[in-house]
Amino acid sequence: MKRYITRAGAERLRAEHQQLWNVERRRVVQEVQAAAAQGDRSENAEYIYGKKRLREIDKRLEFLEKTLAGATVVEPEARDTDRVFFGAFVTVEDEDGARTRYQLVGPDEFDAAAGRISIESPLGRALLGRRTGDTVSVRRPRGDVELTVAEVRYEAPPG
């Protein structure tokens, strides 16, 4: 199964990789070396924590490398600006009239707090292919909710 990602999402993951590799990992390696120079490593909390943090960083770097290598960067096209496809910015209205704006993105770049939801999420799947004015029903832990697609936009990525 192909993994899709927006250009902005790929850039965010690359920036995180660069930060971890060039800054964070180097700093932690220096801290571990300094802690190791203090002598007995078996009871050296700084050394033990530093080695644990290095493993965490290396796991995240490996995840980022695999994700970026296996992902297909998709540029959202505004061919049918009335329909919801990958990369679309969608404004939905709930039964109470409250509006929320989301961007449909790949599963490796979702961030609910920033309004980016995965196309594989229940809401993302419900919105795909819908048009402005369509109503979708989404099951969530607090119960089912009906949402109306109020607006569909495709925006050029920054830069």
Backbone bond lengths (Angstrom), bond angles and torsions (degrees), N, CA, C in turn:
res aa  C-N    CA-C-N  psi(-1)  N-CA   C-N-CA  omega(-1)  CA-C   N-CA-C  phi
1 M - - - 1.439 - - 1.530 108.67 -
2 K 1.312 116.02 130.55 1.461 120.91 179.95 1.525 109.96 -72.29
3 R 1.327 114.55 146.07 1.455 121.70 176.34 1.528 106.87 -109.99
4 Y 1.314 115.91 120.34 1.459 120.81 -179.16 1.522 110.46 -100.14
5 I 1.327 114.59 149.95 1.455 121.32 179.40 1.524 107.44 -149.77
6 T 1.320 115.84 146.53 1.468 119.40 176.12 1.527 108.59 -78.95
7 R 1.316 116.55 162.14 1.460 119.90 178.66 1.524 109.93 -61.45
8 A 1.340 116.87 -42.71 1.468 120.63 179.40 1.530 110.75 -62.10
9 G 1.334 116.95 -38.80 1.459 120.63 178.04 1.512 111.86 -65.59
10 A 1.326 116.87 -41.50 1.464 120.87 177.99 1.525 110.11 -64.13
11 E 1.323 117.30 -39.63 1.461 120.82 178.72 1.525 111.27 -65.44
12 R 1.345 117.05 -38.53 1.464 120.13 177.43 1.530 110.47 -63.45
13 L 1.338 116.84 -43.21 1.472 120.22 179.39 1.526 111.11 -66.04
14 R 1.343 117.57 -40.08 1.471 120.11 177.12 1.527 111.34 -63.65
15 A 1.322 116.64 -40.62 1.468 120.64 178.98 1.527 110.47 -64.34
16 E 1.325 116.77 -41.06 1.461 119.89 177.13 1.523 110.26 -62.87
17 H 1.336 117.22 -42.55 1.468 121.58 178.64 1.530 110.06 -60.19
18 Q 1.318 116.61 -47.10 1.469 121.01 -179.73 1.526 110.66 -61.04
19 Q 1.328 117.26 -43.95 1.462 121.84 179.80 1.533 110.31 -62.18
20 L 1.319 117.13 -46.90 1.467 120.17 179.74 1.522 111.18 -63.53
21 W 1.326 117.12 -45.47 1.465 121.04 -174.85 1.532 112.17 -72.30
22 N 1.318 116.64 -47.33 1.467 120.70 -172.63 1.527 114.81 -86.08
23 V 1.325 117.47 -24.96 1.461 119.36 -175.55 1.533 111.68 -115.48
24 E 1.328 115.25 -64.82 1.457 120.72 -172.56 1.529 112.93 -61.87
25 R 1.318 117.25 -49.05 1.467 120.43 -177.20 1.530 111.00 -64.58
26 R 1.315 117.00 -42.25 1.473 120.15 179.11 1.525 111.43 -62.20
27 R 1.332 116.63 -41.34 1.454 121.07 178.90 1.523 110.76 -63.16
28 V 1.335 116.99 -45.26 1.458 120.89 -178.79 1.525 110.98 -67.35
29 V 1.310 118.31 -37.96 1.471 121.24 177.18 1.532 109.40 -60.27
30 Q 1.315 117.59 -43.79 1.468 120.72 178.48 1.530 111.02 -63.18
31 E 1.321 117.14 -40.30 1.465 121.02 178.27 1.524 110.97 -64.16
32 V 1.336 117.18 -41.16 1.467 121.21 179.21 1.525 109.68 -66.04
33 Q 1.316 117.89 -41.81 1.462 120.86 178.41 1.526 111.15 -62.31
34 A 1.324 116.62 -41.69 1.461 120.28 178.95 1.526 110.63 -66.19
35 A 1.330 117.18 -40.17 1.465 120.97 178.80 1.524 110.84 -67.53
36 A 1.326 117.79 -38.01 1.468 121.50 179.65 1.522 110.99 -66.39
37 A 1.308 116.77 -30.96 1.462 120.83 -179.26 1.526 112.21 -71.34
38 Q 1.323 117.14 -13.42 1.457 120.96 -178.63 1.526 112.71 -78.49
39 G 1.311 117.47 -8.99 1.463 119.10 177.20 1.511 112.69 116.80
40 D 1.326 116.33 -131.77 1.465 124.24 -173.50 1.534 111.38 -50.21
41 R 1.312 115.44 116.45 1.465 120.58 -176.77 1.517 112.50 -86.96
42 S 1.311 118.35 -20.07 1.460 121.31 -174.97 1.527 112.08 -66.95
43 E 1.321 118.62 -28.69 1.456 121.52 -179.46 1.530 111.76 -116.92
44 N 1.307 116.52 16.28 1.461 121.74 -177.06 1.534 108.77 -93.87
45 A 1.329 116.12 101.56 1.470 121.10 -176.00 1.521 111.75 -61.51
46 E 1.329 118.03 -40.16 1.463 120.82 -179.63 1.526 110.90 -62.04
47 Y 1.326 115.43 -40.92 1.462 120.13 179.47 1.533 110.65 -66.81
48 I 1.322 116.84 -47.56 1.470 121.49 -177.99 1.531 110.33 -62.95
49 Y 1.339 116.90 -46.56 1.463 120.21 179.00 1.526 110.88 -64.34
50 G 1.328 116.99 -40.96 1.465 120.81 179.85 1.518 112.10 -61.59
51 K 1.334 116.50 -42.82 1.473 119.94 178.44 1.532 110.16 -64.71
52 K 1.322 116.42 -39.40 1.471 119.80 177.87 1.528 110.07 -63.60
53 R 1.323 117.06 -44.67 1.469 121.38 179.55 1.527 110.95 -63.15
54 L 1.332 117.88 -37.95 1.473 120.87 176.21 1.523 111.21 -61.47
55 R 1.327 116.96 -41.78 1.474 119.83 177.75 1.523 110.86 -62.29
56 E 1.340 116.93 -41.40 1.469 120.97 178.92 1.530 110.58 -62.96
57 I 1.321 115.97 -44.35 1.472 120.40 179.44 1.521 110.16 -63.02
58 D 1.327 117.17 -45.08 1.466 120.63 -179.20 1.521 111.83 -63.79
59 K 1.337 117.85 -37.42 1.468 120.80 176.33 1.521 110.76 -63.87
60 R 1.328 116.38 -43.85 1.461 120.13 -179.94 1.532 110.56 -65.89
61 L 1.335 117.16 -40.94 1.466 120.18 177.02 1.519 110.94 -60.59
62 E 1.322 116.78 -43.08 1.465 120.49 178.78 1.524 110.91 -62.64
63 F 1.342 116.67 -42.81 1.463 120.85 177.84 1.528 110.45 -60.58
64 L 1.331 116.85 -46.80 1.465 120.44 -178.98 1.518 111.55 -62.53
65 E 1.337 117.26 -41.88 1.465 120.98 179.33 1.522 111.04 -63.19
66 K 1.324 117.40 -45.26 1.472 120.89 179.17 1.525 111.26 -65.46
67 T 1.316 116.03 -41.43 1.464 120.17 -179.67 1.523 110.70 -62.66
68 L 1.321 116.74 -48.47 1.464 120.24 -178.76 1.522 111.92 -67.26
69 A 1.332 117.57 -35.73 1.467 120.58 179.85 1.526 111.53 -69.16
70 G 1.334 117.13 -33.62 1.458 120.45 -175.98 1.508 115.06 -96.99
71 A 1.318 117.08 -1.65 1.464 120.18 -176.38 1.519 111.73 -92.44
72 T 1.313 114.73 147.53 1.457 121.89 174.46 1.523 107.76 -105.94
73 V 1.328 115.92 118.66 1.462 120.47 179.52 1.523 108.22 -76.83
74 V 1.322 114.75 125.14 1.467 120.81 -177.71 1.517 108.68 -116.48
75 E 1.301 115.42 127.92 1.457 121.51 174.01 1.525 107.36 -91.47
76 P 1.318 117.82 117.47 1.465 118.99 178.41 1.523 110.34 -61.24
77 E 1.307 114.86 131.25 1.460 119.67 178.75 1.514 109.10 -107.06
78 A 1.284 115.43 136.85 1.456 121.17 -177.73 1.526 111.03 -94.75
79 R 1.325 116.46 45.89 1.463 119.27 179.86 1.518 110.50 -66.17
80 D 1.305 116.55 -50.94 1.451 121.65 179.84 1.520 106.42 -117.46
81 T 1.315 116.27 87.17 1.460 120.38 -172.83 1.519 112.97 -70.01
82 D 1.294 117.06 -2.30 1.460 121.45 179.52 1.524 111.46 -93.62
83 R 1.354 117.67 -10.15 1.467 121.05 -176.59 1.518 111.23 -113.96
84 V 1.308 114.82 152.93 1.460 121.63 -177.69 1.521 109.65 -93.34
85 F 1.334 115.49 119.16 1.459 122.55 174.27 1.522 108.39 -130.87
86 F 1.318 116.08 179.95 1.459 121.99 179.69 1.523 110.30 -54.27
87 G 1.335 116.57 132.88 1.456 121.69 177.92 1.515 114.91 89.06
88 A 1.318 117.52 -7.80 1.465 120.39 -177.89 1.523 111.11 -69.99
89 F 1.319 115.08 147.90 1.459 121.87 169.22 1.522 105.66 -96.50
90 V 1.326 116.33 120.54 1.460 121.61 -173.98 1.521 109.08 -120.34
91 T 1.318 115.91 128.97 1.459 120.95 173.33 1.519 107.08 -103.50
92 V 1.329 115.40 124.39 1.467 120.51 179.29 1.517 109.23 -116.19
93 E 1.327 114.39 152.15 1.458 120.78 179.53 1.519 108.05 -121.02
94 D 1.337 116.04 130.69 1.462 118.90 -179.86 1.529 110.24 -88.34
95 E 1.334 115.46 -176.96 1.469 121.15 -175.77 1.521 112.87 -62.90
96 D 1.357 116.72 -24.25 1.459 120.99 -179.00 1.528 112.50 -91.06
97 G 1.330 116.88 -1.00 1.455 120.90 179.34 1.522 114.03 91.20
98 A 1.329 117.13 1.46 1.468 120.19 178.52 1.524 109.14 -75.05
99 R 1.328 116.02 135.93 1.459 121.12 -179.32 1.529 110.48 -107.24
100 T 1.336 113.92 141.38 1.454 121.01 177.42 1.515 107.91 -135.99
101 R 1.343 115.58 140.57 1.467 120.59 -178.52 1.524 109.12 -111.16
102 Y 1.328 115.59 131.98 1.458 122.31 178.79 1.525 109.67 -128.62
103 Q 1.323 115.18 157.97 1.455 120.68 167.16 1.518 106.60 -116.86
104 L 1.324 117.40 133.03 1.459 121.58 177.53 1.521 108.95 -85.66
105 V 1.325 115.34 118.92 1.460 122.02 -175.44 1.524 109.83 -130.77
106 G 1.324 115.89 177.28 1.450 121.42 177.75 1.516 111.67 -72.57
107 P 1.325 117.50 161.91 1.464 121.13 -176.69 1.524 113.75 -65.56
108 D 1.323 118.21 -19.49 1.457 120.71 -178.52 1.525 112.78 -87.59
109 E 1.313 118.46 -2.50 1.455 120.25 -177.04 1.521 113.17 -128.68
110 F 1.333 117.45 10.07 1.461 118.67 -178.30 1.528 110.76 -66.60
111 D 1.314 114.73 149.00 1.462 122.56 177.12 1.524 105.73 -157.09
112 A 1.316 115.07 94.93 1.466 120.07 -174.90 1.522 112.05 -58.48
113 A 1.323 117.21 -37.59 1.463 120.27 -179.43 1.530 111.54 -63.81
114 A 1.327 116.78 -30.26 1.465 121.10 179.55 1.530 111.90 -92.75
115 G 1.337 117.09 1.59 1.460 120.40 178.41 1.513 114.43 84.09
116 R 1.333 118.43 14.59 1.462 121.75 177.50 1.524 108.24 -102.06
117 I 1.342 115.76 116.43 1.459 119.65 179.94 1.524 109.70 -115.28
118 S 1.316 114.96 148.29 1.459 121.26 -178.09 1.521 111.28 -73.34
119 I 1.328 115.13 144.49 1.459 119.48 174.70 1.519 110.85 -68.21
120 E 1.339 117.03 -13.46 1.460 121.29 178.85 1.527 112.40 -93.19
121 S 1.324 117.84 -5.79 1.462 121.17 178.23 1.527 108.91 -74.62
122 P 1.334 118.00 160.16 1.471 119.26 178.27 1.527 112.65 -55.80
123 L 1.331 117.58 -43.26 1.464 119.94 179.06 1.519 111.02 -67.94
124 G 1.325 117.12 -42.27 1.457 120.77 178.63 1.522 112.05 -59.92
125 R 1.332 116.40 -45.73 1.475 120.23 178.72 1.520 110.89 -63.60
126 A 1.341 116.56 -38.79 1.466 119.93 -179.10 1.524 111.56 -66.83
127 L 1.341 117.31 -32.67 1.467 120.58 -176.54 1.527 113.74 -83.05
128 L 1.337 117.73 -28.17 1.470 120.29 -176.69 1.531 111.70 -54.82
129 G 1.323 114.79 128.49 1.460 120.83 176.24 1.520 114.17 84.29
130 R 1.315 118.22 -8.12 1.465 121.11 -179.16 1.520 110.63 -74.64
131 R 1.323 114.40 161.47 1.459 121.88 179.42 1.528 109.86 -114.57
132 T 1.326 115.48 164.10 1.454 120.48 174.39 1.525 108.57 -57.03
133 G 1.332 116.06 130.94 1.462 121.44 -179.32 1.520 113.64 97.68
134 D 1.334 118.15 -18.17 1.471 121.19 178.18 1.522 110.26 -68.26
135 T 1.316 115.56 148.90 1.455 122.00 176.11 1.514 108.64 -112.59
136 V 1.330 115.91 135.89 1.459 121.51 178.68 1.520 108.53 -124.36
137 S 1.318 115.65 148.91 1.451 121.56 176.09 1.521 107.43 -108.82
138 V 1.325 115.98 129.58 1.458 120.89 -177.38 1.521 108.83 -126.34
139 R 1.316 115.18 130.80 1.462 120.61 176.77 1.519 108.27 -87.12
140 R 1.306 115.47 130.76 1.461 121.12 177.33 1.531 108.39 -137.44
141 P 1.318 118.13 167.84 1.470 120.12 -176.32 1.528 113.96 -56.40
142 R 1.322 117.42 -33.62 1.471 120.28 -179.54 1.527 112.25 -82.89
143 G 1.320 117.51 1.01 1.456 121.41 -179.15 1.513 111.75 119.75
144 D 1.310 115.66 170.44 1.456 120.85 -179.04 1.532 110.08 -70.21
145 V 1.323 114.68 148.65 1.453 120.67 177.67 1.529 107.95 -137.79
146 E 1.311 115.32 142.82 1.464 120.35 175.32 1.519 108.06 -103.53
147 L 1.319 115.14 129.30 1.450 121.99 -179.80 1.515 109.84 -122.11
148 T 1.312 116.02 142.64 1.458 121.44 177.16 1.520 108.56 -110.19
149 V 1.331 116.18 133.17 1.459 120.76 177.97 1.527 107.24 -74.02
150 A 1.331 116.08 111.32 1.464 121.09 -176.79 1.522 112.06 -90.99
151 E 1.346 116.54 -33.75 1.459 119.37 -177.19 1.522 109.62 -156.95
152 V 1.337 115.33 143.67 1.458 122.35 174.75 1.518 107.03 -126.98
153 R 1.345 115.78 126.17 1.465 120.20 179.52 1.514 109.37 -134.51
154 Y 1.310 114.50 150.63 1.461 122.19 172.67 1.519 106.88 -121.68
155 E 1.312 115.81 120.71 1.459 120.05 -176.36 1.520 109.14 -114.46
156 A 1.302 115.47 144.30 1.455 120.99 176.49 1.518 108.75 -68.04
157 P 1.335 117.30 139.08 1.456 119.05 177.89 1.522 110.39 -65.31
158 P 1.349 116.27 148.84 1.465 118.45 -179.37 1.520 111.27 -62.85
159 G 1.315 115.85 145.77 1.479 121.21 178.43 1.418 110.38 89.15
